[in-house]
């Protein structure tokens, strides 16, 4: 697999959170920081993550780590969800994610048109 395809594959794994964040960050560290946007955070990614939190398969720390990993990257377009990612990545600035808030965000996502 060439480097560009590998990077995109790793970024998609990050968005889907199907590999440990620390492992993904280690693998992605070999690529340059400055990059064009290669993948896009979609409504379905956030829905998946929030549902996994509500179902108890992701913890608050894992949600925060995931959002932080996305928030710091130039190669992920998350502009449609910048406020949500910022909230999830920075619970000390906002408030800790609760099941109630996760459901509120999911309701907002249901009304948001896929881009």
C-alpha positions in Angstrom: 0.0 0.0 0.0 1.4 3.4 -0.9 1.8 6.1 1.7 -1.2 8.2 0.7 -3.5 5.2 0.7 -2.1 4.0 4.1 -2.7 7.5 5.6 -6.3 7.6 4.3 -6.9 4.1 5.6 -5.6 5.1 9.1 -7.6 8.3 9.1 -10.8 6.3 8.3 -9.9 3.9 11.1 -9.7 7.0 13.4 -13.1 8.3 12.3 -14.7 4.9 12.8 -12.7 4.3 16.0 -12.1 0.7 15.2 -8.5 0.7 16.5 -7.1 2.1 19.7 -6.4 5.8 19.4 -2.9 5.5 20.8 -2.0 2.9 18.1 -3.5 5.1 15.4 -1.7 8.2 16.6 1.6 6.3 16.6 0.9 5.1 13.0 -0.1 8.6 11.8 2.9 10.2 13.5 5.1 9.2 10.5 3.2 11.5 8.2 3.8 15.3 7.9 1.5 17.5 10.0 0.7 20.0 7.2 -1.7 18.3 4.8 -4.7 18.9 2.6 -7.9 17.4 3.9 -7.9 13.8 2.9 -11.0 12.5 4.7 -14.2 14.0 6.0 -15.9 13.5 9.4 -19.5 12.5 8.6 -22.7 12.5 10.5 -22.5 8.7 10.6 -19.2 8.8 12.4 -20.5 10.9 15.2 -23.7 8.9 15.5 -21.6 5.7 15.8 -19.4 7.2 18.5 -22.2 8.6 20.6 -24.3 5.4 20.3 -21.2 3.4 21.5 -20.9 5.8 24.4 -24.6 5.4 25.3 -24.3 1.6 25.0 -21.3 1.6 27.3 -18.7 0.4 24.8 -16.8 3.7 24.8 -15.9 5.6 28.0 -15.8 9.4 28.5 -12.0 9.3 28.3 -12.1 7.4 25.0 -14.6 9.9 23.5 -12.4 12.8 24.6 -9.2 11.1 23.2 -11.0 10.4 19.9 -12.3 14.0 19.6 -8.8 15.4 20.5 -7.2 13.2 17.8 -9.5 14.6 15.2 -9.4 18.2 16.4 -5.7 18.5 16.0 -5.5 17.2 12.4 -5.3 19.2 9.1 -6.0 16.1 7.1 -9.5 15.6 8.4 -12.3 17.9 7.4 -14.5 18.2 10.4 -15.8 21.7 9.7 -19.4 20.6 9.6 -19.1 19.4 13.2 -16.5 21.8 14.6 -18.6 22.8 17.6 -19.4 19.2 18.5 -15.8 18.0 18.2 -14.6 21.0 20.3 -17.2 20.2 23.0 -16.3 16.5 23.1 -12.5 17.2 23.1 -12.7 19.8 25.8 -15.0 18.7 28.7 -13.3 21.1 31.1 -14.3 24.1 28.9 -17.9 22.9 28.4 -19.2 20.1 30.6 -18.6 16.4 30.9 -20.5 14.4 28.3 -23.6 12.7 29.8 -25.9 10.2 28.3 -28.6 13.0 28.2 -26.2 15.3 26.2 -25.1 12.5 23.9 -28.8 12.0 23.1 -29.3 15.7 22.5 -26.4 15.7 20.1 -27.8 12.6 18.3 -31.1 14.4 17.9 -29.3 17.4 16.4 -27.5 15.0 14.0 -30.8 13.4 12.9 -32.0 16.8 11.7 -28.7 17.7 10.1 -28.6 16.9 6.4 -25.7 14.7 5.3 -23.2 16.8 3.3 
